[in-house]
Amino acid sequence: MSEQASTNTQTARPNTRQALLDAAEALFSERGYEAVGIREIVERADANLAAIKYHFGSKRDLYNETVRRILDRARVGGNIWDLLVGPFSQPSDAVTALGMFVGRHCLRVLEGGPSTVAARLFLIEAIWPSEAFDDVIAEHFKPCMERLEAVIRQINPEINDSEASTLANSVMAPMAYQRIYRTIIESMETNRQPIDEHAVELAESISSFVVRGIGGSEQMCETVRTASREAIQSAIRQSGQTPGTENQQA
């Protein structure tokens, strides 16, 4: 077999695309887009340089596909952002949706699992934006935050876009803190709570704080707390876990 034929065969192997994605995920989530070269990726994947162009087009396209795959895996069991899809017939329905979203998100953050890889990759991207930064924002972050902002405006239509954006960030920031500093937070805890209890406490605190910021009534605060708590309990039942499981490092 000629060298050219061997290269073409290696490039077109059915498992080459998977191997490239596996290698890219490991390297990108470890060091970020800019610090990883395509030669490293193909060497780890036991492929050749032409394979990236053949299967993806470019390093940037490979990175974007890697991000999509990581997020798809993290969303197994349901995309929690879909809980925010409206429109809702009345503000109380939007409040319930917000509570369910915050509850499920808090639980996912504390459980770790597949979402940990996504969090690590996005943290690197946030600190050291790559040439693919705009792609990541446009495809994965902006649409999600727009859903959250829309729910906030449905709870209180008098809120303007800037206020809605600030409140949406107030929802996400405490959960991002929990994800980024999980190990540090746990090391300082004298009495570590089980995951379900911690998730409920965190979700109730975040959701009621934001609803107050939106201008919601005390009844709305109780509604959002109840929704967040029930969403966590429902998710645990569906997963077959036993409530009270000891918290694990994310």
Secondary structure, 3 states (H helix, E strand, C coil): CCHHHHHHHHHCCCCHHHHHHHHHHHHHHHHCCCCCCHHHHHHHCCCCHHHHHHHCCCHHHHHHHHHHHHHHHHCCCCCHHHHHCCCCCCHHHHHHHHHHHHHHHHHHHHHCCCHHHHHHHHHHHHHCCCCCHHHHHHHHHHHHHHHHHHHHHHHCCCCCHHHHHHHHHHHHHHHHHHHHCHHHHHHHCCCCCEHHHHHHHHHHHHHHHHHHHHCCCHHHHHHHHHHHHHHHHHHHHHHCCCCCCECCCC
